[in-house]
Amino acid sequence: MSIQDKLASLPMEPGCYIMKDQHGQIIYVGKAKKLKNRVNNYFTGAHDYKTTKLVSLIHDFDIIVTDTEKESLILEINLIKKHRPRFNIMFMDDKSYPYIKITQEKYPRLSVVRELKKDKKANYYGPFPDASAAHNMATLLNSIYPLRKCRSLPKKVCLYYHLGQCLGPCEFPVEENIYPDMLKEIIQVLKGDDKDLRKRLTAEMQKATDVMNYEKAIEYRDYLRSLDHINDKQNVNQETRTDRDAFNYYEKDGVLTIAALIVRGGQLMDRHLVSDILVEDAQESFEQFILQYYDKQVKPKELLLPFGMDIQNLEEILEIKIHQPQRGELRQLMDLVLKNAMNYHRQYGMMIQRNQSKQDKALDDLAMLLSLEDVSTIELVDNSHTQGQLATSAVVVFKQGKAFKQDYRIYHLHNNADDVRNMEEVIYRRYLRMLKEEKRFPSVLLVDGGFLQIQGTLRSLELLDVNIPVFGLVKDERHQTSALMDRNGERIELKDSIETFYLLTRMQDEVHRFVLSQHQKRRSKAQTYSVLDDIEGVGPKRKQALLKRFKSVKGILEASEEQLSEVLGPALAKTIQQRIQAKQEMV
């Protein structure tokens, strides 16, 4: 059935429409109250740049009829999340924000996590603006309050007990009210109210000073300073400590900008500012953003949205209290969010349009250079090793010229310094897995290397009966991309397209950065291996404490039992030195 026939037979009912390109790949998903009106609009009249580009690529479409608009909204978000179509505004990347997790166990633990789970045995607090803020708060609370640190209870107390940072419930009884009282104070601090903790720390500091225990007094002083540093945030609401998120948007010249302020305990914890070129109605795209955001983030007690938009579906789907303030302090907060959106739009709106235009031109020129119809998905492969050791390969993925980091992969290889065999191995492993999982292959495969690497890549693909266009990245004496090489060893010069040159350079830099960073992690891990790793009872935390005290493994091995006991306690120090001596005698 032709597109025109399909358009004529569309129903006047709610549902989702799925646009596909000539390869059957989903390039856009939308929803509509009346499918017939919405879908027909794409094929009539004039459109802006991005919508015109979308329509030019549509070769087919499907529809899914739903009973209600709410159902179509839920279906739309699930389809976007599953297929990640290129023309849908994917405001949210896979970044997740850090939270502090407190387990609801008999002996609770406090830790920093990024993945929020529906966990009835834990409570989450946040989000924090960045990982350092979350870890600083967790470190401070774990230092002040002796919560359990180990994942599973050992048979005997660990280093934290000797440092006074754990009550040792694995070996000693703990009164029933101790942990609940601690948690009550901790939760109070996490909600932004640290007055009681400050009062207690100040009293303890004064008490230690009175008895001339100055080291302890300095410790309490440092705790207070850490609180000052962590809580040095902008108060946006002094009268209430309600957790609330405020979202607003601004649209002009085909670009949508969304701003959000995240308020926890009356304090501004974070803000989001994102822009993208519009295909759909601005309010519908804004609605999509809200649902995408709360698919990964904890919902607050209150959500503030601009007055005038229809919130019924959002309220039912999110199951959250939504306000649309028209006056007072909350209206001032919404005005502040809108002001942030407008400022960001003025700074970056035009730049986003220019960058999109340049990126589209770079991809069009690349397709012409390579004589290909489709270059929408490009994978790049690069290898790294240190004198033949710890051979590592990385695959990075670009979709429509943008890095798609959730599809990045790292491989540990087995051919030492043989770069061609390493290339054969990673290609075979990569695409064998994709065959088994029935995943779509990339439009183009770029390997970091010359003719030999290209031939090795083609051998592995032929074994798998996989057909992907393969080209090599040719570098100059400065190790920068200067040309491409085809499967016959012929150079393809880039000098006629500066946009394509910059695009490929950015891609090459990214795959090089990724493989080097992963290889360096392996190398660092190998270099920090020592005799301590073979001694039972010395885990990462104890090893870190020893290295902090004695500066090096050599310093630890040369330390006396008395010096070790200052860090580990006498019993453990004696055991550690006996085992170190036994290891040395075996050498």
C-alpha positions as CSV (number, residue, x, y, z in Angstrom):
1,M,0.0,0.0,0.0
2,S,1.3,3.4,-0.9
3,I,1.8,6.3,1.6
4,Q,-1.1,8.2,-0.1
5,D,-3.4,5.2,0.4
6,K,-2.4,4.8,4.0
7,L,-3.0,8.5,4.6
8,A,-6.5,8.2,3.2
9,S,-7.4,5.3,5.4
10,L,-6.2,6.8,8.7
11,P,-8.7,6.8,11.6
12,M,-9.8,9.8,13.6
13,E,-8.8,8.2,16.8
14,P,-5.9,8.6,19.3
15,G,-2.7,6.6,19.0
16,C,0.9,6.5,17.9
17,Y,2.5,6.8,14.5
18,I,5.9,5.3,13.6
19,M,7.8,6.8,10.7
20,K,10.4,4.6,8.8
21,D,13.1,5.3,6.3
22,Q,14.0,3.3,3.1
23,H,15.8,0.7,5.2
24,G,12.8,0.1,7.5
25,Q,14.5,1.8,10.4
26,I,12.3,3.8,12.7
27,I,13.3,7.5,12.5
28,Y,10.4,9.1,14.4
29,V,7.6,8.2,16.8
30,G,4.8,10.6,17.6
31,K,1.3,10.5,19.2
32,A,-1.9,12.2,18.3
33,K,-5.5,12.8,19.6
34,K,-6.6,12.3,16.0
35,L,-4.2,10.2,13.9
36,K,-5.7,11.2,10.5
37,N,-5.2,15.0,11.1
38,R,-1.7,14.8,12.6
39,V,-0.1,12.4,10.2
40,N,-1.6,14.1,7.1
41,N,-0.1,17.4,8.4
42,Y,3.4,16.1,7.7
43,F,2.7,15.7,4.0
44,T,1.0,19.0,3.4
45,G,2.2,22.6,3.6
46,A,5.6,24.1,4.5
47,H,7.7,23.0,7.4
48,D,10.8,24.1,9.2
49,Y,14.3,22.6,8.5
50,K,14.2,19.5,10.7
51,T,10.6,18.5,9.8
52,T,11.3,19.0,6.1
53,K,14.4,16.7,6.5
54,L,12.3,14.1,8.4
55,V,9.5,14.1,5.7
56,S,12.1,13.7,2.9
57,L,13.3,10.5,4.5
58,I,9.9,8.9,5.2
59,H,9.3,5.8,3.0
60,D,6.6,4.2,5.1
61,F,4.8,4.5,8.4
62,D,2.7,2.4,10.8
63,I,0.1,3.4,13.4
64,I,-1.0,1.9,16.7
65,V,-4.5,2.9,17.8
66,T,-5.2,3.4,21.5
67,D,-8.3,3.9,23.5
68,T,-7.2,7.1,25.2
69,E,-4.7,9.9,24.7
70,K,-3.1,8.9,28.0
71,E,-2.4,5.4,26.6
72,S,-0.9,6.9,23.5
73,L,1.4,9.1,25.6
74,I,2.7,6.0,27.6
75,L,3.1,4.0,24.4
76,E,5.0,6.9,22.7
77,I,7.5,7.2,25.5
78,N,8.1,3.4,25.6
79,L,8.6,3.3,21.8
80,I,11.0,6.2,21.9
81,K,13.0,4.5,24.8
82,K,13.1,1.2,22.9
83,H,14.0,2.5,19.4
84,R,15.7,5.9,20.1
85,P,14.6,7.4,16.7
86,R,17.0,10.0,15.3
87,F,14.3,12.7,14.9
88,N,12.8,12.4,18.3
89,I,14.1,14.9,20.8
90,M,16.2,12.7,23.2
91,F,16.9,15.4,25.7
92,M,18.0,13.0,28.4
93,D,21.2,11.0,27.8
94,D,22.1,8.0,29.9
95,K,23.5,10.1,32.6
96,S,22.2,9.3,36.1
97,Y,22.5,11.5,39.1
98,P,24.0,10.3,42.4
99,Y,21.8,9.6,45.4
100,I,22.6,8.5,48.9
101,K,21.1,5.1,49.7
102,I,20.4,3.9,53.3
103,T,19.4,0.3,53.7
104,Q,16.6,-0.7,55.9
105,E,18.5,-3.5,57.6
106,K,19.0,-4.4,61.3
107,Y,22.5,-2.9,60.9
108,P,22.1,-0.2,58.1
109,R,24.6,0.9,55.5
110,L,25.0,4.3,53.8
111,S,26.4,4.5,50.3
112,V,26.3,6.5,47.0
113,V,24.5,5.0,44.1
114,R,23.4,6.1,40.6
115,E,21.0,3.4,39.7
116,L,17.7,3.8,41.5
117,K,15.9,0.5,42.1
118,K,12.4,-0.2,43.4
119,D,13.9,-1.4,46.6
120,K,11.6,-1.8,49.6
121,K,14.6,-2.5,51.8
122,A,16.3,0.9,51.2
123,N,15.6,4.7,51.1
124,Y,17.1,7.1,48.6
125,Y,18.0,10.8,49.2
126,G,19.0,13.3,46.5
127,P,19.7,13.9,43.7
128,F,23.0,15.5,44.3
129,P,24.4,18.0,41.7
130,D,27.4,15.8,41.1
131,A,29.3,12.7,42.3
132,S,31.7,14.7,44.4
133,A,29.0,16.4,46.4
134,A,27.3,13.0,47.1
135,H,30.6,11.3,48.0
136,N,31.6,14.2,50.2
137,M,28.3,14.0,52.1
138,A,28.5,10.2,52.4
139,T,32.1,10.3,53.6
140,L,31.2,12.9,56.2
141,L,28.2,11.0,57.5
142,N,30.0,7.7,57.6
143,S,32.8,9.4,59.6
144,I,30.5,11.0,62.1
145,Y,28.1,8.1,62.5
146,P,29.5,4.6,63.0
147,L,27.2,2.8,60.5
148,R,28.0,-0.6,59.2
149,K,30.4,-0.4,56.2
150,C,30.8,-4.0,55.0
151,R,28.4,-5.5,52.4
152,S,28.0,-8.7,54.4
153,L,28.8,-9.2,58.1
154,P,32.2,-10.8,58.6
155,K,33.0,-13.0,61.5
156,K,35.3,-10.5,63.2
157,V,35.6,-6.7,63.4
158,C,37.4,-4.9,60.6
159,L,39.5,-1.8,60.3
160,Y,36.5,0.6,60.6
161,Y,35.9,-0.7,64.1
162,H,39.4,0.1,65.2
163,L,39.0,3.6,63.6
164,G,35.9,4.2,65.6
165,Q,33.7,4.3,62.4
166,C,31.7,1.1,63.1
167,L,30.1,-0.4,66.2
168,G,31.2,-3.9,65.2
169,P,27.8,-5.6,65.2
170,C,29.4,-8.6,63.6
171,E,31.2,-9.4,66.9
172,F,29.6,-7.2,69.6
173,P,26.0,-6.6,70.7
174,V,24.5,-3.2,69.8
175,E,21.6,-1.6,71.8
176,E,18.3,-1.5,69.8
177,N,17.9,2.2,69.9
178,I,21.4,3.1,68.7
179,Y,20.9,2.7,64.9
180,P,17.3,4.2,64.8
181,D,18.6,7.3,66.6
182,M,21.6,7.7,64.3
183,L,19.3,7.3,61.2
184,K,16.9,9.9,62.5
185,E,19.8,12.5,62.7
186,I,21.3,11.4,59.3
187,I,17.9,11.8,57.5
188,Q,17.4,15.1,59.1
189,V,20.8,16.3,57.7
190,L,20.1,14.8,54.3
191,K,16.8,16.8,54.2
192,G,18.8,20.0,54.7
193,D,18.4,20.5,58.5
194,D,21.8,20.2,60.2
195,K,21.2,22.4,63.2
196,D,21.1,19.6,65.7
197,L,24.3,18.0,64.3
198,R,26.1,21.3,64.3
199,K,25.1,21.9,67.9
200,R,26.4,18.5,68.9
201,L,29.6,18.8,67.0
202,T,30.2,22.3,68.4
203,A,29.6,21.0,72.0
204,E,32.0,18.0,71.4
205,M,34.7,20.3,70.0
206,Q,34.4,22.6,73.0
207,K,34.5,19.6,75.4
208,A,37.7,18.3,73.7
209,T,39.3,21.7,73.9
210,D,38.5,22.0,77.6
211,V,40.4,18.8,78.3
212,M,43.2,19.8,75.9
213,N,42.5,17.0,73.5
214,Y,43.3,19.3,70.6
215,E,43.5,16.5,68.0
216,K,40.0,15.5,68.7
217,A,38.9,19.2,68.7
218,I,40.4,19.7,65.3
219,E,38.6,16.6,64.0
220,Y,35.2,18.1,65.1
221,R,36.2,21.5,63.6
222,D,36.9,19.8,60.3
223,Y,33.5,18.1,60.4
224,L,31.9,21.5,60.9
225,R,33.9,23.0,58.0
226,S,32.9,20.1,55.8
227,L,29.2,20.7,56.6
228,D,29.7,24.4,55.6
229,H,31.3,23.4,52.3
230,I,28.7,20.7,51.4
231,N,25.7,22.9,52.3
232,D,27.0,26.0,50.6
233,K,24.0,26.1,48.2
234,Q,21.6,28.7,47.2
235,N,18.4,28.8,49.3
236,V,15.4,29.3,47.1
237,N,12.7,28.8,49.7
238,Q,13.4,29.5,53.4
239,E,9.9,28.9,54.7
240,T,9.3,25.3,53.6
241,R,11.5,22.3,53.1
242,T,9.3,20.5,50.6
243,D,11.1,18.6,47.9
244,R,9.9,20.0,44.6
245,D,11.0,20.2,40.9
246,A,10.1,23.2,38.8
247,F,10.1,22.9,34.9
248,N,9.5,25.5,32.3
249,Y,10.2,25.9,28.6
250,Y,10.8,28.5,25.9
251,E,10.5,28.1,22.2
252,K,11.6,30.4,19.4
253,D,12.8,30.0,15.8
254,G,12.2,26.2,15.8
255,V,14.4,25.5,18.8
256,L,13.0,24.4,22.2
257,T,14.8,25.1,25.4
258,I,13.8,23.4,28.7
259,A,15.0,24.5,32.2
260,A,14.5,22.8,35.5
261,L,15.4,23.7,39.1
262,I,15.7,20.8,41.5
263,V,14.9,21.8,45.1
264,R,15.5,19.5,48.0
265,G,14.9,20.6,51.6
266,G,14.4,24.2,50.5
267,Q,17.8,24.2,48.8
268,L,18.7,24.4,45.1
269,M,20.4,21.1,44.5
270,D,20.7,21.1,40.7
271,R,19.5,22.6,37.5
272,H,19.0,21.3,34.0
273,L,19.2,23.3,30.7
274,V,18.7,21.6,27.4
275,S,17.9,22.7,23.9
276,D,17.0,20.9,20.7
277,I,15.5,21.6,17.3
278,L,11.7,21.0,17.2
279,V,9.8,18.5,15.0
280,E,6.6,18.4,17.1
281,D,4.5,20.8,19.0
282,A,6.6,22.5,21.8
283,Q,4.3,21.6,24.6
284,E,4.1,17.9,23.5
285,S,7.9,17.8,23.3
286,F,8.0,19.3,26.8
287,E,5.7,16.6,28.0
288,Q,8.0,14.0,26.5
289,F,10.9,15.5,28.4
290,I,9.1,15.3,31.7
291,L,8.3,11.6,31.2
292,Q,11.8,10.8,30.1
293,Y,13.3,12.6,33.1
294,Y,11.3,10.7,35.7
295,D,11.9,7.4,34.0
296,K,15.4,7.7,35.6
297,Q,15.0,10.1,38.5
298,V,13.2,10.0,41.9
299,K,9.9,11.9,41.8
300,P,9.6,14.8,44.3
301,K,6.6,15.4,46.5
302,E,5.6,18.3,44.2
303,L,6.1,19.1,40.6
304,L,5.7,22.7,39.3
305,L,4.7,23.2,35.6
306,P,3.7,26.3,33.7
307,F,0.2,27.5,34.0
308,G,-2.1,26.8,31.0
309,M,-0.7,23.4,29.9
310,D,-2.9,20.3,30.2
311,I,-1.5,18.2,33.1
312,Q,-4.1,15.5,33.5
313,N,-2.2,12.8,31.6
314,L,1.1,13.6,33.3
315,E,-0.5,13.6,36.7
316,E,-2.1,10.2,36.1
317,I,1.0,8.6,34.6
318,L,3.5,10.0,37.1
319,E,1.2,9.7,40.1
320,I,2.5,12.9,41.5
321,K,1.0,16.1,42.8
322,I,1.4,18.8,40.1
323,H,1.0,22.5,40.7
324,Q,0.7,25.4,38.2
325,P,1.2,28.4,40.3
326,Q,-0.2,31.8,39.3
327,R,0.9,34.0,42.1
328,G,3.1,34.1,45.2
329,E,6.5,32.6,45.9
330,L,6.0,29.5,43.7
331,R,5.1,31.7,40.7
332,Q,8.3,33.6,41.3
333,L,10.2,30.3,41.2
334,M,8.5,29.4,37.9
335,D,9.5,32.8,36.5
336,L,13.1,32.2,37.6
337,V,13.0,28.8,35.7
338,L,11.6,30.5,32.6
339,K,14.3,33.2,32.8
340,N,17.0,30.5,32.9
341,A,15.4,28.9,29.8
342,M,15.3,32.2,27.9
343,N,18.9,33.1,28.8
344,Y,20.2,29.7,27.7
345,H,18.1,29.9,24.5
346,R,19.7,33.3,23.6
347,Q,23.2,31.9,24.1
348,Y,22.9,28.5,22.4
349,G,19.7,28.5,20.3
350,M,21.3,29.8,17.1
351,M,24.4,27.7,17.7
352,I,22.4,24.5,17.9
353,Q,20.8,25.3,14.5
354,R,24.2,26.1,12.9
355,N,25.8,22.9,14.3
356,Q,22.9,20.8,13.1
357,S,23.3,22.2,9.6
358,K,27.0,21.6,9.6
359,Q,26.6,18.1,10.9
360,D,24.0,17.2,8.3
361,K,26.3,18.6,5.6
362,A,29.3,16.6,6.9
363,L,27.3,13.4,6.8
364,D,25.9,14.1,3.3
365,D,29.5,14.8,2.1
366,L,30.8,11.6,3.7
367,A,28.1,9.6,2.1
368,M,29.0,11.1,-1.3
369,L,32.7,10.5,-0.7
370,L,32.1,6.8,0.1
371,S,29.5,6.3,-2.5
372,L,27.0,5.1,0.1
373,E,23.3,5.9,0.6
374,D,23.4,5.6,4.3
375,V,26.0,6.7,6.9
376,S,23.6,7.3,9.8
377,T,25.4,4.8,12.1
378,I,29.2,4.7,12.1
379,E,31.3,2.4,14.3
380,L,35.0,3.0,14.9
381,V,37.5,0.4,16.2
382,D,40.9,1.2,17.8
383,N,43.5,-1.0,19.6
384,S,46.0,-0.2,22.3
385,H,48.7,-2.2,24.2
386,T,51.9,-1.6,26.2
387,Q,54.8,-3.5,24.6
388,G,52.5,-6.3,23.7
389,Q,50.9,-6.5,27.1
390,L,47.3,-5.9,28.2
391,A,46.1,-5.6,24.6
392,T,42.8,-3.7,24.6
393,S,40.3,-2.8,21.8
394,A,37.5,-0.2,21.9
395,V,34.4,0.2,19.7
396,V,32.6,3.6,19.7
397,V,29.3,4.3,18.0
398,F,28.1,7.5,16.4
399,K,24.5,8.0,15.3
400,Q,23.7,11.0,13.0
401,G,27.2,12.3,13.9
402,K,26.6,12.2,17.7
403,A,28.4,9.9,20.1
404,F,26.1,7.1,21.3
405,K,27.9,6.2,24.5
406,Q,25.5,3.5,25.7
407,D,26.7,1.4,22.8
408,Y,30.4,1.8,23.5
409,R,32.2,-1.5,24.2
410,I,35.7,-2.5,25.4
411,Y,37.4,-5.8,24.6
412,H,40.4,-7.5,26.3
413,L,42.4,-9.2,23.5
414,H,44.7,-12.2,23.4
415,N,47.2,-11.5,20.6
416,N,49.7,-9.2,22.4
417,A,51.3,-6.8,19.9
418,D,49.9,-8.3,16.7
419,D,47.6,-5.5,15.7
420,V,46.1,-7.3,12.7
421,R,45.2,-10.4,14.7
422,N,43.8,-8.2,17.4
423,M,41.6,-6.4,14.9
424,E,40.4,-9.7,13.5
425,E,39.5,-10.9,17.1
426,V,37.6,-7.8,18.1
427,I,35.7,-7.6,14.8
428,Y,34.7,-11.3,15.0
429,R,33.6,-11.0,18.7
430,R,31.7,-7.8,18.1
431,Y,29.6,-8.9,15.1
432,L,29.1,-12.5,16.2
433,R,27.4,-11.1,19.3
434,M,25.3,-8.7,17.2
435,L,24.3,-11.7,15.0
436,K,23.2,-13.7,18.0
437,E,21.3,-10.8,19.4
438,E,19.8,-10.0,16.0
439,K,20.9,-6.3,16.3
440,R,21.1,-3.9,13.3
441,F,24.6,-3.6,11.9
442,P,26.2,-0.1,11.4
443,S,26.1,1.7,8.1
444,V,29.8,2.1,8.0
445,L,32.8,0.6,9.9
446,L,36.0,2.6,10.3
447,V,39.1,1.0,11.6
448,D,42.1,2.8,13.0
449,G,44.8,1.5,10.7
450,G,45.9,0.9,7.1
451,F,45.4,-1.8,4.5
452,L,46.5,-4.7,6.7
453,Q,43.9,-3.8,9.4
454,I,41.2,-3.4,6.7
455,Q,42.0,-6.8,5.3
456,G,41.9,-8.4,8.7
457,T,38.6,-6.8,9.4
458,L,37.2,-8.1,6.1
459,R,38.4,-11.6,6.8
460,S,36.4,-11.7,10.1
461,L,33.3,-10.3,8.5
462,E,33.5,-12.9,5.7
463,L,33.7,-15.7,8.2
464,L,30.4,-14.4,9.7
465,D,28.9,-13.7,6.3
466,V,28.3,-10.1,7.4
467,N,28.4,-7.3,4.8
468,I,29.4,-3.9,6.2
469,P,31.3,-1.2,4.2
470,V,34.8,-1.0,5.8
471,F,37.3,1.9,5.5
472,G,40.5,2.7,7.3
473,L,41.5,6.0,9.0
474,V,44.7,7.1,7.4
475,K,46.9,9.4,9.7
476,D,49.6,11.9,8.9
477,E,52.9,12.3,10.7
478,R,51.1,14.2,13.5
479,H,48.8,11.2,14.1
480,Q,45.8,13.1,12.8
481,T,43.3,11.8,10.3
482,S,44.3,13.0,6.8
483,A,42.3,10.6,4.5
484,L,40.3,7.4,4.3
485,M,41.3,4.1,2.7
486,D,39.0,1.7,0.9
487,R,39.1,-2.1,0.9
488,N,41.4,-2.0,-2.2
489,G,44.0,0.3,-0.5
490,E,43.0,3.4,-2.4
491,R,43.1,6.7,-0.6
492,I,40.0,8.9,-0.3
493,E,41.1,12.5,0.3
494,L,39.1,14.7,2.6
495,K,40.4,18.1,1.6
496,D,37.3,19.0,-0.4
497,S,35.0,18.8,2.6
498,I,36.2,20.6,5.7
499,E,33.0,19.6,7.6
500,T,33.6,15.9,6.9
501,F,37.3,16.3,8.0
502,Y,36.3,17.8,11.3
503,L,33.6,15.2,11.9
504,L,36.0,12.3,11.3
505,T,38.7,14.0,13.4
506,R,36.3,14.2,16.2
507,M,35.3,10.6,15.8
508,Q,39.0,9.5,15.7
509,D,39.8,11.5,18.8
510,E,36.9,9.9,20.6
511,V,37.8,6.3,19.9
512,H,41.4,7.0,20.7
513,R,40.5,8.7,24.0
514,F,38.2,5.8,24.9
515,V,40.6,3.0,24.2
516,L,43.5,4.8,25.9
517,S,41.5,5.5,29.0
518,Q,40.4,1.9,29.3
519,H,43.9,0.6,28.6
520,Q,45.3,2.9,31.3
521,K,42.8,1.6,33.8
522,R,44.0,-2.0,33.1
523,R,47.6,-0.9,33.3
524,S,47.1,1.0,36.6
525,K,45.4,-2.0,38.1
526,A,48.2,-4.3,37.1
527,Q,50.9,-1.9,38.4
528,T,49.2,-1.6,41.9
529,Y,49.3,-5.4,42.3
530,S,51.6,-6.2,45.2
531,V,52.3,-8.8,47.9
532,L,49.5,-7.3,49.9
533,D,47.0,-8.7,47.4
534,D,48.0,-12.2,48.4
535,I,47.6,-11.7,52.1
536,E,44.2,-12.8,53.5
537,G,42.6,-10.1,55.6
538,V,43.9,-7.1,53.6
539,G,41.2,-5.8,51.5
540,P,41.0,-2.5,49.5
541,K,40.1,-0.4,52.5
542,R,42.9,-1.7,54.7
543,K,45.3,-1.5,51.9
544,Q,44.4,2.1,51.3
545,A,44.8,2.9,55.0
546,L,48.3,1.3,55.0
547,L,49.4,3.1,51.8
548,K,48.2,6.4,53.2
549,R,50.3,5.9,56.3
550,F,53.4,4.4,54.8
551,K,53.3,6.0,51.3
552,S,54.3,2.9,49.4
553,V,54.2,-1.0,49.4
554,K,57.9,-0.9,50.2
555,G,57.2,1.3,53.2
556,I,54.6,-1.2,54.5
557,L,56.9,-4.2,54.1
558,E,59.6,-2.4,56.0
559,A,57.3,-1.2,58.8
560,S,57.6,-2.6,62.3
561,E,54.8,-4.5,64.1
562,E,54.4,-1.5,66.4
563,Q,54.1,0.9,63.4
564,L,51.5,-1.4,61.7
565,S,49.5,-1.6,64.9
566,E,49.0,2.2,64.9
567,V,46.9,1.7,61.7
568,L,45.5,-1.8,62.2
569,G,45.5,-2.5,65.9
570,P,48.0,-4.9,67.6
571,A,46.3,-8.3,66.8
572,L,45.9,-7.7,63.1
573,A,49.4,-6.0,62.8
574,K,51.0,-9.1,64.2
575,T,49.2,-11.3,61.7
576,I,50.0,-9.1,58.8
577,Q,53.7,-8.9,59.6
578,Q,53.9,-12.7,60.1
579,R,52.5,-13.2,56.7
580,I,54.7,-10.6,55.1
581,Q,57.7,-12.3,56.6
582,A,56.5,-15.7,55.3
583,K,56.1,-14.3,51.8
584,Q,59.6,-12.8,51.9
585,E,61.1,-16.1,53.0
586,M,59.5,-17.9,50.1
587,V,61.0,-15.4,47.6
